[in-house]
């Protein structure tokens, strides 16, 4: 780097470039979407952990998908929301690289987790008798660990290649967050190595997995058509169609952003697609995948019913203890009457109280 250049210590996130009133409105709308996506994915993850009936391979991968969605949204959205209501839209160099590393890692991991989920559905529908043998917990754990390891290894390679570049020119990132292609445009050196690695990574985590999933779903569709029961075909189509919706949204957006040739309008399109990917995709995954699932809804109903039952039992126990205290006080009143003239009256009340207590005890038992 030449001596007449200075090192850039922070970047400016350009964002959506809207009016102040529109940005404030979007701040509240996007905040609601972000809160909903975090709560919905958190609820799905909690249900899967708490309900033993959901301890199956499909829900095991769904729990990983929920963690990824919460983490991915939390990595990008809070800074974007802060920039909507703040005129100083700067981000330091190291946090920018860290944001790039995390969002690439979570995105690549989600691609591979979706492949594992498609394989799980393929085995469940095409080889149902061998399902428990093929999709053992050891296989599920290996698939999950491999997905996370490969995703963040690729992301680490991108981050290292990004750190070796000098940034000495303009510092305005024309995006809503530190997206890698937008940051590379600000480098003062040739970025062809970075571009080649990005293309190779796209082939590994986008094109390859998508081809595998298409083959899997062709086999699944063929197996579904052979099912004699209409109810069985309907359930199989319902499960697979929801998965295909998620796959289509996720892979379609990623391919448009990273594999479509550059054009004059591409930068604004990338902002909109990245915004959709960061906000709406984590929100839609619980709706499409889990909350419309009968097993998940039944698990939520059971959990709420157990809480209501435990609350009702606590109230009954408290009521019985109060009745016992009242009975004890009544017996103490019968042993020590306040006046000798009221002795007969107190005795009658004590007898009645004893009968009442005996009746309540029989009813409780």
Secondary structure by P-SEA (a helix, b strand, c coil): cccccccccccccccccccaaaaaaaaaaaaaaaaaaaaaaaaaaaaaacccccccaaaaaaaaaaaaaaaaaaaccaaaaaaaacccccccaaaaaaaaaaaaaaaaaaaaaaaaaaaaaaaaccccccccccccaaaaaaaaaaaaaaaaaaaaaaaaaaaacccccccccccccccaaaaaaaccccaaaaaaaaaaaaaaccaaaaaaaaaaaaaaaaaaaacccaaaaaaaaaaaaaaaaaaaaaaaaaaaacccccccaaaaaaaaaaaaaacccccccccccccccaaaaaaaaaaaaaaaaaaaaaaaaaaaaaaaaaaaaaaaaaaccccccaaaaaaaaaaaaaaaaaaaaaaac
